[in-house]
Amino acid sequence: MSTPADPTGSTRQWPADTLTALRLGQRLVAELPVSQPGRRAFVDITPRMTTADTEARNRGWKRADHARTFTLQHWDYAADRLDGFDYDVGAILVKASTVAGELDLTATLAAWHLHPDQFGYPWRTDDPQ
């Protein structure tokens, strides 16, 4: 399994399990330091699904794709709303980006001052989505 390198030439290692999860279309999340008290911030990486992914799912399996397109979103939420249905009330989309491929994903994370090992599975975080 190859590890994408960032544009500066250093290697930003993806843990094998999360890189595999991205290639299989699994969303990942990282919690960030907050902008102010009473807030919680998260960045999510959502792989874009294709027709080939839908066909694979209909046949009962997941398709790995090394050239997926990813959407990254940095959200800032009111901390007291995370546990309810209205978690998006007062939420602020800080920034978003769509990238094509693992190299661009790694480069964008570096530009956002994030490291691949900060990301994990959504169910292991308090991310409300």
C-alpha angles and dihedrals in degrees: 000000000000124000116219114236123220120243093258090064098251118120118243102198120219114207106246095240096053094043089052090047091054091048089052092051100259118150116235130200139199126191115224135198111277128252093225141353115290094032134102124200131203137177117205131193112207118187113220112241121224136201088263089057091052091050091050092049090050088055092050103257142086124245121224115221123185092189101052124149114236134201116211121196130181110203129184115202138187102257095219092059099053096094097051139067091258096063090130095060105108092006116147124208100218096184142335137194139179117213134183117226138353096284092056090045092054092045092051091049089052090050089051089050092245130132126215093238090064090071126089143157116303093236089062092058137058091244105142097213 
